[in-house]
Every structure is written in C-alpha cells, then in structure tokens.
Amino acid sequence: MKESNFKIKSFEKIPVCGFIIVSLLIVFSLYFVNIVKSVPCDKDMGSVFVSNFIHTDIFHILSNAFSLYSLSVIEERVGSETFIKLIVFFLASNTVLETLLHKLIEVPCSIGFSGILFSMMSFELVAKNILDTNILLSLLFNIGLTISKGKESKVSIYGHAIGIFSGIIAGMIFKKI
C-alpha cells in the first residue's frame, strides 16, 4: 500500500506562522461576535496596518490561514527569527505603500492578510535559487482569481499588487545579504 506524502506540521516547527494563524482566527472571532464592530478603512497608516488582521467572512479567513500554513515552508527554510523580520518588513512596506497609494489615487479599503501572503509568495520566487513551480502556479492562480473578480468584488487588486512588489524587493535584498 502506498503511503501518503501529506503530513500535518506541528506549530512547534512553525511557531511564527502558528502564532499568526491563531491571532488571525481570534481577531476574526472578535469581529464575528461583534466585539470588534467596524473595519478600519481610513487612509492613515494605523488603519491600513490594522486592516491586515481583519477578515469579515469565513471563506476569507480560512483561505488566508490555509495559505499561510502552506507558506510555512518559508519559515522552515529561513528560520523563525529571519521569518519574523520578513513579516515585519512586509507589514511595514505594504502599509507605507498602500497609505501612499491612498494619498495619490482613490482606492478602496483592503482588508485581510492576502497582501502579506502575496509578499511571501513573490519573496520565495525571487529569494530561492530554484524555481518553485508550486508557488509560481499558486501566485499566478491567485492573481488570475483576483483580476477575474474585478471591481464589483471586494478583493483588493491594489493590496495584492503592493504585496507582490514588496516581496520582490525583499527577495532581492535577501539574495544580496
């Protein structure tokens, strides 16, 4: 009988991803039970930063949590300390870039961890010395899905594009150091 390659990782091996996933689920639960009553959609850096952690529907939170869990291979590869630095870089750069974009043009509010996930995918493609076809296909699929939903959906094309851009920058910096 053939054994499956699918194995569930323990959060002990991926403590940063585990902490983020649990945190996102807690914040979603607070929103779901109306303890957190509003979505921060102001154009200032504080609101843009906090919006990374807000999810308003179950599909959104579950897809972001599963994607982060899938991308935990990055934490395993670079180590938890470096991974924390990457997450902080992505949160800071995405927040600054999105805030600047809000100042330049009128763009809708974006919420969720997807921009950071796009950062992680594009980082991994740039930073690794080999092409990871799974991540490339996932990134292309998610870009296609984002674009296909269009303006009538609440999916933030801008937030995802900013994520890709900051991931490419981080990947280039990572390769240099």
VOPAGU-2260 file (C-alpha; in pm, 1 decimal, decimal comma):
REM VOPAGU-2260
SITE   aa  ch    i         X         Y         Z
SITE  MET   A    0       0,0       0,0       0,0
SITE  LYS   A    1     135,7     342,2     -97,3
SITE  GLU   A    2     195,9     589,3     186,0
SITE  SER   A    3      73,7     948,5     150,3
SITE  ASN   A    4     320,4    1239,4     143,7
SITE  PHE   A    5      67,1    1460,5     322,5
SITE  LYS   A    6     171,6    1532,9     678,2
SITE  ILE   A    7      31,1    1793,3     912,7
SITE  LYS   A    8     302,8    2016,7    1054,7
SITE  SER   A    9     309,6    2092,9    1421,1
SITE  PHE   A   10     303,3    2460,6    1517,1
SITE  GLU   A   11     617,0    2380,7    1719,2
SITE  LYS   A   12     810,9    2366,2    1391,1
SITE  ILE   A   13     649,2    2685,0    1258,5
SITE  PRO   A   14     586,9    2899,4    1568,0
SITE  VAL   A   15     557,8    3232,7    1385,8
SITE  CYS   A   16     307,1    3103,5    1130,1
SITE  GLY   A   17     119,6    2925,7    1407,4
SITE  PHE   A   18     102,1    3242,6    1617,0
SITE  ILE   A   19     -17,8    3449,6    1320,5
SITE  ILE   A   20    -283,3    3193,3    1222,8
SITE  VAL   A   21    -417,7    3174,9    1578,8
SITE  SER   A   22    -410,3    3557,2    1606,4
SITE  LEU   A   23    -599,7    3599,9    1279,0
SITE  LEU   A   24    -861,2    3347,4    1394,5
SITE  ILE   A   25    -901,0    3527,8    1729,2
SITE  VAL   A   26    -945,4    3867,2    1559,5
SITE  PHE   A   27   -1196,7    3713,1    1316,9
SITE  SER   A   28   -1386,2    3561,5    1611,2
SITE  LEU   A   29   -1397,4    3902,6    1781,0
SITE  TYR   A   30   -1539,2    4052,3    1460,9
SITE  PHE   A   31   -1783,1    3762,0    1414,8
SITE  VAL   A   32   -1932,7    3805,9    1764,0
SITE  ASN   A   33   -1944,0    4186,9    1725,5
SITE  ILE   A   34   -1679,8    4271,5    1984,2
SITE  VAL   A   35   -1483,2    4431,5    1700,5
SITE  LYS   A   36   -1764,1    4625,3    1535,0
SITE  SER   A   37   -1603,8    4809,6    1246,3
SITE  VAL   A   38   -1348,1    4762,6     974,9
SITE  PRO   A   39   -1069,9    5023,5     978,9
SITE  CYS   A   40   -1094,9    5184,7     635,5
SITE  ASP   A   41    -935,9    5522,1     696,6
SITE  LYS   A   42    -643,8    5620,5     477,3
SITE  ASP   A   43    -391,5    5664,8     762,1
SITE  MET   A   44    -106,7    5422,6     838,7
SITE  GLY   A   45    -265,5    5292,7    1158,9
SITE  SER   A   46    -588,8    5190,2     985,6
SITE  VAL   A   47    -405,5    5042,8     688,4
SITE  PHE   A   48    -180,5    4841,7     923,9
SITE  VAL   A   49    -467,1    4708,6    1136,8
SITE  SER   A   50    -669,0    4614,8     827,7
SITE  ASN   A   51    -412,5    4339,3     755,3
SITE  PHE   A   52    -554,1    4146,2    1050,5
SITE  ILE   A   53    -926,7    4194,9     981,8
SITE  HIS   A   54   -1133,0    3935,6     794,9
SITE  THR   A   55   -1508,7    3966,6     758,2
SITE  ASP   A   56   -1616,6    3629,3     622,6
SITE  ILE   A   57   -1532,1    3270,2     698,2
SITE  PHE   A   58   -1404,4    3186,6     347,6
SITE  HIS   A   59   -1159,3    3477,6     359,4
SITE  ILE   A   60   -1012,6    3386,4     698,7
SITE  LEU   A   61    -992,4    3015,3     619,1
SITE  SER   A   62    -826,7    3070,5     280,9
SITE  ASN   A   63    -573,6    3314,3     433,3
SITE  ALA   A   64    -499,8    3077,2     724,1
SITE  PHE   A   65    -457,6    2778,4     490,1
SITE  SER   A   66    -235,7    2980,8     255,8
SITE  LEU   A   67     -16,7    3095,8     543,4
SITE  TYR   A   68       8,5    2738,1     667,5
SITE  SER   A   69     109,2    2628,0     316,9
SITE  LEU   A   70     372,1    2902,0     300,6
SITE  SER   A   71     519,9    2796,8     635,1
SITE  VAL   A   72     788,5    2620,5     428,6
SITE  ILE   A   73     949,3    2965,2     414,8
SITE  GLU   A   74     968,6    2980,4     793,7
SITE  GLU   A   75    1117,1    2631,9     799,7
SITE  ARG   A   76    1375,5    2727,4     534,9
SITE  VAL   A   77    1491,7    3065,7     670,5
SITE  GLY   A   78    1428,2    3005,6    1042,8
SITE  SER   A   79    1179,1    3171,9    1274,7
SITE  GLU   A   80    1394,9    3473,5    1358,2
SITE  THR   A   81    1450,2    3567,8     994,0
SITE  PHE   A   82    1085,9    3490,3     919,4
SITE  ILE   A   83     972,4    3738,9    1186,0
SITE  LYS   A   84    1193,3    4002,4    1021,5
SITE  LEU   A   85    1034,4    3924,5     683,9
SITE  ILE   A   86     680,9    3954,6     822,4
SITE  VAL   A   87     767,6    4286,3     990,8
SITE  PHE   A   88     923,1    4409,6     663,5
SITE  PHE   A   89     614,2    4304,4     466,1
SITE  LEU   A   90     373,3    4461,9     714,9
SITE  ALA   A   91     571,6    4787,5     722,6
SITE  SER   A   92     636,0    4816,0     349,3
SITE  ASN   A   93     283,2    4715,7     248,4
SITE  THR   A   94     136,5    4962,1     499,8
SITE  VAL   A   95     355,3    5251,0     379,7
SITE  LEU   A   96     297,9    5173,3      10,4
SITE  GLU   A   97     -78,2    5135,8      49,3
SITE  THR   A   98    -100,6    5455,7     254,7
SITE  LEU   A   99      93,7    5640,7     -17,9
SITE  LEU   A  100    -133,9    5492,0    -283,0
SITE  HIS   A  101    -438,2    5618,2     -87,4
SITE  LYS   A  102    -285,7    5967,2     -92,0
SITE  LEU   A  103    -219,3    5955,7    -468,5
SITE  ILE   A  104    -539,5    5799,6    -601,1
SITE  GLU   A  105    -876,7    5693,8    -466,5
SITE  VAL   A  106    -856,2    5320,0    -397,4
SITE  PRO   A  107   -1096,0    5113,5    -189,4
SITE  CYS   A  108   -1009,2    4988,7     155,6
SITE  SER   A  109    -840,4    4649,9     162,7
SITE  ILE   A  110    -858,6    4405,2     448,0
SITE  GLY   A  111    -702,6    4070,7     527,9
SITE  PHE   A  112    -364,2    3905,8     525,4
SITE  SER   A  113    -362,7    3840,0     149,9
SITE  GLY   A  114    -121,8    4123,7      67,7
SITE  ILE   A  115     130,4    3972,4     308,5
SITE  LEU   A  116      72,2    3627,8     155,5
SITE  PHE   A  117     138,0    3769,6    -191,3
SITE  SER   A  118     456,9    3924,5     -49,2
SITE  MET   A  119     562,8    3584,1      81,1
SITE  MET   A  120     495,4    3407,4    -247,9
SITE  SER   A  121     684,5    3659,9    -458,1
SITE  PHE   A  122     968,0    3670,8    -199,5
SITE  GLU   A  123    1005,0    3294,9    -223,3
SITE  LEU   A  124    1017,5    3305,2    -602,9
SITE  VAL   A  125    1290,1    3572,6    -602,0
SITE  ALA   A  126    1495,2    3459,4    -299,6
SITE  LYS   A  127    1529,9    3089,4    -381,4
SITE  ASN   A  128    1789,5    2976,7    -628,4
SITE  ILE   A  129    1545,9    2735,2    -792,6
SITE  LEU   A  130    1204,6    2795,7    -943,2
SITE  ASP   A  131     932,0    2660,9    -716,5
SITE  THR   A  132     656,5    2576,1    -964,6
SITE  ASN   A  133     400,0    2516,2    -686,6
SITE  ILE   A  134     441,9    2869,9    -554,8
SITE  LEU   A  135     457,5    3018,8    -905,4
SITE  LEU   A  136     135,2    2842,1   -1005,4
SITE  SER   A  137     -29,7    2943,1    -678,0
SITE  LEU   A  138      72,0    3306,0    -729,5
SITE  LEU   A  139     -49,1    3307,3   -1091,5
SITE  PHE   A  140    -376,2    3136,6    -993,0
SITE  ASN   A  141    -437,4    3390,3    -716,1
SITE  ILE   A  142    -354,2    3683,1    -944,3
SITE  GLY   A  143    -597,4    3546,8   -1204,1
SITE  LEU   A  144    -863,3    3494,8    -939,9
SITE  THR   A  145    -813,1    3848,1    -805,5
SITE  ILE   A  146    -835,2    4006,0   -1151,3
SITE  SER   A  147   -1132,7    3792,4   -1256,8
SITE  LYS   A  148   -1336,2    3907,7    -957,8
SITE  GLY   A  149   -1295,5    4264,4   -1081,0
SITE  LYS   A  150   -1409,7    4592,6    -933,1
SITE  GLU   A  151   -1751,8    4469,5    -829,9
SITE  SER   A  152   -1597,2    4237,7    -572,5
SITE  LYS   A  153   -1428,7    4343,9    -251,6
SITE  VAL   A  154   -1097,5    4180,0    -348,9
SITE  SER   A  155    -816,8    4434,4    -336,9
SITE  ILE   A  156    -615,7    4421,5    -656,4
SITE  TYR   A  157    -403,1    4707,9    -520,8
SITE  GLY   A  158    -329,0    4532,0    -190,9
SITE  HIS   A  159    -219,9    4219,1    -373,4
SITE  ALA   A  160      -5,5    4413,7    -622,9
SITE  ILE   A  161     164,4    4601,5    -338,8
SITE  GLY   A  162     229,7    4266,4    -171,1
SITE  ILE   A  163     392,6    4127,7    -484,4
SITE  PHE   A  164     609,0    4439,0    -518,3
SITE  SER   A  165     732,7    4429,5    -156,0
SITE  GLY   A  166     800,3    4055,4    -182,9
SITE  ILE   A  167    1015,9    4109,6    -490,2
SITE  ILE   A  168    1210,2    4385,2    -312,0
SITE  ALA   A  169    1259,6    4168,5      -0,5
SITE  GLY   A  170    1369,3    3874,2    -216,1
SITE  MET   A  171    1629,7    4086,3    -394,7
SITE  ILE   A  172    1760,1    4220,7     -60,7
SITE  PHE   A  173    1766,2    3869,2      86,7
SITE  LYS   A  174    1972,8    3738,9    -205,7
SITE  LYS   A  175    2229,0    4017,8    -154,4
SITE  ILE   A  176    2284,9    3957,3     217,8
